[in-house]
Amino acid sequence: MQPPMQPPAQPPKRILIVDDEPEHVQFIERYLREQGHLTETAHDGFEALAKVQVDIDLVLLDVRMPRMDGFEVARRIRSDPAFLDIPIIMVTVLGNKDDRLRAVEAGANDFISKPVDIVELRVRTNSLLKLKEARDQLRKRHDELESAVEKRTGSLKRALQDVAGAQRGTYEAHLDTIRRLALVAEYKDKDTARHIQRVREYCSLLAQGMGLPPGEVEMIGHASPMHDVGKIIVPESILLKPGKLSEDEWKIMRQHTVAGGGILGGSGSPLLQAGEVIALSHHEKWDGSGYPNGLGEKEIPVSGRIVAVADVFDALTTERPYKKAYPFPETLDIMMAESRAHFDPAILEVFFRHKPAVMGMMERFQGSPGS
């Protein structure tokens, strides 16, 4: 009598772990391999978007990563029709409803909280892997030879590693071009490089203090140095004038916001698009008395409101052709008096809450602050 036929062994699943923390990656990778799965790892969004093409069955995606956060990685994966059925589990410390809705809108199927619980990880991954397998059976042949898959995967992985490296290089070259573009606008100022660096540092601190997503914090940090790129159209006689500007001179000076928006506008680059918004809005005021469009309160983009605080603070604490640098305590008094007039009170509150960090940035990029 013939023994009953056994069902064919299920091929191992290939899971992509995306996280910039090596210890967390190693912990999850070790557990998944013990469960018989194959693993791929990616330490940032660019590498994840490359490796997701290597027959991935499930993505474990961290939310908080540099360069590109988990929300953006999920959106880009879902934008490709070939990857619509790949389950995505967000590994996150986010607990509020709005953040989870953002994750679902970006394409996440489920969530796991940090620190990861092994039982929860097993239940959620197994559930989504079974769902994907049921879908895959409609399109794939069940008897693919693992050796053929591994051979094809090996060469593809090497090629895609090169692609990921090239994308990182392009991203860094793009940032370098943007920094140099900002330098052009500030070239006549002897404090050029330090001014740009200080504004960037202040803006990053404020954006992070406001609780913005990591990707948005980084975007504002990189785009903020372009706030005055439109000053390239302003004559040196006005930029460096030691006295008060005339009404006609002031009209020309105010045009640098519109000029900056025109220089940066029309680009497909998210960084340049963010720079355009900042160039146009960083001189708007909370009470609606700013320029060029007289926007008020929440009509002003949050990036413009952040740069307004950083730029005015830097202007007050730095010596200019028409003024001496104000001491740190006096600068704070001036800015507090402008809460709800010039500045968003919530952003100004964050600024005051981080005074020691601000003081440290001044010392690092300016020498010694005024007394």
Secondary structure, 3 states (H helix, E strand, C coil): CCCCCCCCCCCCCEEEEECCCHHHHHHHHHHHHHCCCEEEEECCHHHHHHHCCCCCCEEEEECCCCCCCHHHHHHHHHCCHHHCCCCEEEEECCCCHHHHHHHHHHCCCEEEECCCCHHHHHHHHHHHHHHHHHHHCCCCCCCCCHHHHHHHHHHHHHHHHHHHHHHHHHHHHHHHHHHHHHHHHCCCCCCHHHHHHHHHHHHHHHHHHCCCCHHHHHHHHHHHHHCCHHHHHCCHHHHCCCCCCCHHHHHHHHHHHHHHHHHHCCCCCHHHHHHHHHHHHCCCCCCCCCCCCCCCHHHCCHHHHHHHHHHHHHHHHCCECCECCCCHHHHHHHHHHCECCCECHHHHHHHHHCHHHHHHHHHHHHCCCCC
